[in-house]
Amino acid sequence: MSLEQEFNDAAEKVKNLQKRPTDHELLELYALFKQGSLGDVNTSRPGMFDLKGKAKWDAWSSKKGMSKDEAKETYVKFVETLLKKYEE
């Protein structure tokens, strides 16, 4: 299976978790997914009243410089960890 297929499979599997991951875990998932899909953050930081948007932007921005393939590999491993944690 190619890395792209593993990445897409992981993205589908994580939608079916029995329990909701923590906010920190959700931000990590978001950041790795965006970095793996689009690369470095390519938008301006949301305004001061958009707290959720800023948290997501900051999480994605923290992955700046990570290659798309590295982000995809890390995402797949992180999803496997979450599946073990929340599917048992």
MODELLER restraints for C-alpha pairs under 7 A, 6 or more apart:
rsr = mdl.restraints
at = mdl.atoms
rsr.add(forms.Gaussian(group=physical.xy_distance, feature=features.Distance(at['CA:6:A'], at['CA:76:A']), mean=6.79, stdev=0.5))
rsr.add(forms.Gaussian(group=physical.xy_distance, feature=features.Distance(at['CA:7:A'], at['CA:72:A']), mean=5.82, stdev=0.5))
rsr.add(forms.Gaussian(group=physical.xy_distance, feature=features.Distance(at['CA:7:A'], at['CA:76:A']), mean=5.80, stdev=0.5))
rsr.add(forms.Gaussian(group=physical.xy_distance, feature=features.Distance(at['CA:10:A'], at['CA:76:A']), mean=5.70, stdev=0.5))
rsr.add(forms.Gaussian(group=physical.xy_distance, feature=features.Distance(at['CA:10:A'], at['CA:79:A']), mean=6.18, stdev=0.5))
rsr.add(forms.Gaussian(group=physical.xy_distance, feature=features.Distance(at['CA:14:A'], at['CA:79:A']), mean=6.34, stdev=0.5))
rsr.add(forms.Gaussian(group=physical.xy_distance, feature=features.Distance(at['CA:17:A'], at['CA:83:A']), mean=6.77, stdev=0.5))
rsr.add(forms.Gaussian(group=physical.xy_distance, feature=features.Distance(at['CA:17:A'], at['CA:86:A']), mean=6.33, stdev=0.5))
rsr.add(forms.Gaussian(group=physical.xy_distance, feature=features.Distance(at['CA:17:A'], at['CA:87:A']), mean=6.36, stdev=0.5))
rsr.add(forms.Gaussian(group=physical.xy_distance, feature=features.Distance(at['CA:18:A'], at['CA:86:A']), mean=6.16, stdev=0.5))
rsr.add(forms.Gaussian(group=physical.xy_distance, feature=features.Distance(at['CA:18:A'], at['CA:87:A']), mean=5.88, stdev=0.5))
rsr.add(forms.Gaussian(group=physical.xy_distance, feature=features.Distance(at['CA:19:A'], at['CA:86:A']), mean=5.69, stdev=0.5))
rsr.add(forms.Gaussian(group=physical.xy_distance, feature=features.Distance(at['CA:27:A'], at['CA:56:A']), mean=6.16, stdev=0.5))
rsr.add(forms.Gaussian(group=physical.xy_distance, feature=features.Distance(at['CA:27:A'], at['CA:59:A']), mean=6.13, stdev=0.5))
rsr.add(forms.Gaussian(group=physical.xy_distance, feature=features.Distance(at['CA:28:A'], at['CA:59:A']), mean=6.70, stdev=0.5))
rsr.add(forms.Gaussian(group=physical.xy_distance, feature=features.Distance(at['CA:29:A'], at['CA:75:A']), mean=6.72, stdev=0.5))
rsr.add(forms.Gaussian(group=physical.xy_distance, feature=features.Distance(at['CA:31:A'], at['CA:59:A']), mean=5.34, stdev=0.5))
rsr.add(forms.Gaussian(group=physical.xy_distance, feature=features.Distance(at['CA:31:A'], at['CA:60:A']), mean=4.03, stdev=0.5))
rsr.add(forms.Gaussian(group=physical.xy_distance, feature=features.Distance(at['CA:31:A'], at['CA:63:A']), mean=6.90, stdev=0.5))
rsr.add(forms.Gaussian(group=physical.xy_distance, feature=features.Distance(at['CA:32:A'], at['CA:71:A']), mean=5.41, stdev=0.5))
rsr.add(forms.Gaussian(group=physical.xy_distance, feature=features.Distance(at['CA:32:A'], at['CA:72:A']), mean=6.94, stdev=0.5))
rsr.add(forms.Gaussian(group=physical.xy_distance, feature=features.Distance(at['CA:32:A'], at['CA:75:A']), mean=5.59, stdev=0.5))
rsr.add(forms.Gaussian(group=physical.xy_distance, feature=features.Distance(at['CA:33:A'], at['CA:75:A']), mean=6.62, stdev=0.5))
rsr.add(forms.Gaussian(group=physical.xy_distance, feature=features.Distance(at['CA:34:A'], at['CA:60:A']), mean=6.72, stdev=0.5))
rsr.add(forms.Gaussian(group=physical.xy_distance, feature=features.Distance(at['CA:35:A'], at['CA:60:A']), mean=6.68, stdev=0.5))
rsr.add(forms.Gaussian(group=physical.xy_distance, feature=features.Distance(at['CA:35:A'], at['CA:63:A']), mean=6.71, stdev=0.5))
rsr.add(forms.Gaussian(group=physical.xy_distance, feature=features.Distance(at['CA:35:A'], at['CA:68:A']), mean=5.98, stdev=0.5))
rsr.add(forms.Gaussian(group=physical.xy_distance, feature=features.Distance(at['CA:35:A'], at['CA:71:A']), mean=6.00, stdev=0.5))
rsr.add(forms.Gaussian(group=physical.xy_distance, feature=features.Distance(at['CA:36:A'], at['CA:68:A']), mean=4.22, stdev=0.5))
rsr.add(forms.Gaussian(group=physical.xy_distance, feature=features.Distance(at['CA:36:A'], at['CA:69:A']), mean=6.41, stdev=0.5))
rsr.add(forms.Gaussian(group=physical.xy_distance, feature=features.Distance(at['CA:36:A'], at['CA:71:A']), mean=4.80, stdev=0.5))
rsr.add(forms.Gaussian(group=physical.xy_distance, feature=features.Distance(at['CA:36:A'], at['CA:72:A']), mean=4.91, stdev=0.5))
rsr.add(forms.Gaussian(group=physical.xy_distance, feature=features.Distance(at['CA:37:A'], at['CA:68:A']), mean=6.73, stdev=0.5))
rsr.add(forms.Gaussian(group=physical.xy_distance, feature=features.Distance(at['CA:39:A'], at['CA:67:A']), mean=6.93, stdev=0.5))
rsr.add(forms.Gaussian(group=physical.xy_distance, feature=features.Distance(at['CA:39:A'], at['CA:68:A']), mean=5.70, stdev=0.5))
rsr.add(forms.Gaussian(group=physical.xy_distance, feature=features.Distance(at['CA:40:A'], at['CA:61:A']), mean=6.96, stdev=0.5))
rsr.add(forms.Gaussian(group=physical.xy_distance, feature=features.Distance(at['CA:40:A'], at['CA:64:A']), mean=5.06, stdev=0.5))
rsr.add(forms.Gaussian(group=physical.xy_distance, feature=features.Distance(at['CA:40:A'], at['CA:65:A']), mean=6.58, stdev=0.5))
rsr.add(forms.Gaussian(group=physical.xy_distance, feature=features.Distance(at['CA:41:A'], at['CA:60:A']), mean=6.31, stdev=0.5))
rsr.add(forms.Gaussian(group=physical.xy_distance, feature=features.Distance(at['CA:41:A'], at['CA:61:A']), mean=5.60, stdev=0.5))
rsr.add(forms.Gaussian(group=physical.xy_distance, feature=features.Distance(at['CA:41:A'], at['CA:64:A']), mean=6.89, stdev=0.5))
rsr.add(forms.Gaussian(group=physical.xy_distance, feature=features.Distance(at['CA:45:A'], at['CA:54:A']), mean=6.37, stdev=0.5))
rsr.add(forms.Gaussian(group=physical.xy_distance, feature=features.Distance(at['CA:45:A'], at['CA:57:A']), mean=6.31, stdev=0.5))
rsr.add(forms.Gaussian(group=physical.xy_distance, feature=features.Distance(at['CA:46:A'], at['CA:53:A']), mean=5.96, stdev=0.5))
rsr.add(forms.Gaussian(group=physical.xy_distance, feature=features.Distance(at['CA:46:A'], at['CA:54:A']), mean=5.45, stdev=0.5))
